Amino acid sequence: EGARMEVYGHYPSAVGQEPASQAEDFCEALAKCRQSLPRNAETAVQLRYDEGLSLECTAERLNRTQAAAQQLLYRTRCMLRDCIQRRLASGE
């Protein structure tokens, strides 16, 4: 799953921006997008990526099967990817 989060490292470069500035823009967009997630999706991200829990432990904490937790994380990553791309494209 760590490799799946790397997709967020492939955001479009802004013309004339230094890589550090691009990274700041990305991190800001990610933070704002995470705030807009449904509670269960944010909790799943927090458990899996912030706390580094295994999929099995994440599923247990969410009271879901592993398959359901995996699906929730997949959908959440898609939501985050789309939100980040929109924010970066619009310059928000």
C-alpha positions, 0 to 999 in steps of 0.5 A, a space after each residue: 500500500 505504501 507504493 499506492 500512496 506514491 501516486 501523490 508524488 506524481 502531481 503536475 508541476 507548476 510552471 516556474 515553481 521550484 520543487 520545494 514550492 511544489 511540495 508545499 502546494 501539494 502538502 497544503 492541498 492534501 491537508 485541505 482535501 483530508 479535511 473534506 473527507 467523510 469521517 470514516 475515510 479520514 479515520 482510515 487514512 489516519 490509522 493506516 498511513 499516519 499511525 502505520 497500522 497494518 491493513 488487518 489492524 486498521 480493519 479491526 479498528 474500523 470494525 470492518 472486514 479486511 476487504 471492506 477496509 481495503 476498499 474504503 482505503 482505495 476509494 479514499 485514495 481516489 477521492 484524495 487524488 482527484 481533490 488534490 489534482 483539482 486544487 493544484 490545477 485551480 491554484 487553490 
